């Protein structure tokens, strides 16, 4: 599936008041990102640091919710997910080329 198809499908299920445009998906995105972090935390607490198939499935489920809210927010501000992705990769490439993405050390 491509981003355009996903965003179109997500738009059909975006059932929130017009007055809540931008705000509703932004808050949902923050909440769902927290759910992803919570599942990763549980890898440490409940699974001794091991990513089990069950925990992986839960993370995938929460990432789907993150994607839905990101698509809804992008739609509300009038941009496609393709544009978001392209702009993000361009920004990261510029940072990589200038040496500002390093982590521990870029080899």
N, C-alpha and C positions, 0 to 999 in steps of 0.2 A: 504494500500500500504506500502511496506517496502522501506527502504532507497536505497537498491540495484536497485530495479525496478525504483524508482524515478530518481536515478542518470543515469541509462541507458536511460530513456526517455529524460531527460534534455540534455544529450550528443547529441542526435539526432537534437536538436534545437539550439545547440551552434554554431552559424554561425558568427564567427569572424576570422580575419586573424591569421595564425600561428604565425606571428611576434608579435601578441598582446596577446599570451598565458600568463597566470598568471596576466598580467597587466590589461587587459580588465575586467575579472571577479572581480578582487580585487577592481577596481574603481567602478564597477557596484554595488558590495556588499555595499560599503561605501555609495553610493548614495541612494540605496534602504533602508538601515538602517535609513538614514535621513528621508526618506518618511514615515517610520513607526513612527519615533519620531514626525514628523509633524502631523500625524493623531492623535496621543495621545495628542499633544499640543492643537489641535482643540477641544478635549473633554472639556478642560478647557475654551477655548475662546468662542466656539460656542454652547456648550451643557451644560453649567453650571456645569461641572464636571460629567455629566451623560454619561455613555457609551450607546449610542443609537444603535438599530439594524443596522442602516445605517452606523454609524461610525465603528461598529464592523466589518461589511462586508468590509469596506475599509481597515481596519487594516489587516484582513485576506488576502486580495488581495496583499497588500504590503509585508506581511510576505511570501507569495508564491514567490514573486520576490526575496526576500532575500534568500530563500531556493534554488532557481534556480542558483543564482550567487554563493552561497556556494558550490553547487554541481559542477558547472563548474570549480571553483577554485580547489576544491578537485581533480577533474579529471585531471586538468592541472598539478598538482604536484604529481600525481600518488598515490592517497590514496582514499579509499572508505569512503563514509559518515558513514558506520558502524564503521570503525576504528576511525574516528573522534569522533563519539558519545561515543564509548567505552573508548577512551583515556580521553575524557572530564569527563565522570562519574567517572573514576578511580581517576583523579586529584581532583575532588570535594569531593569524599569520603575521600581521604587522608586529605584534608583541614578540612573537617567536624570532622574527628576523632581527629585531632590535636587541634581542638578548634579555628581555624582561620576563620571559617565561623560563624559569630555571629549575624550580623544585630544589632538590639537594644540590645537584650540579648537572648542567647539560653537557653531555659527552659528544 
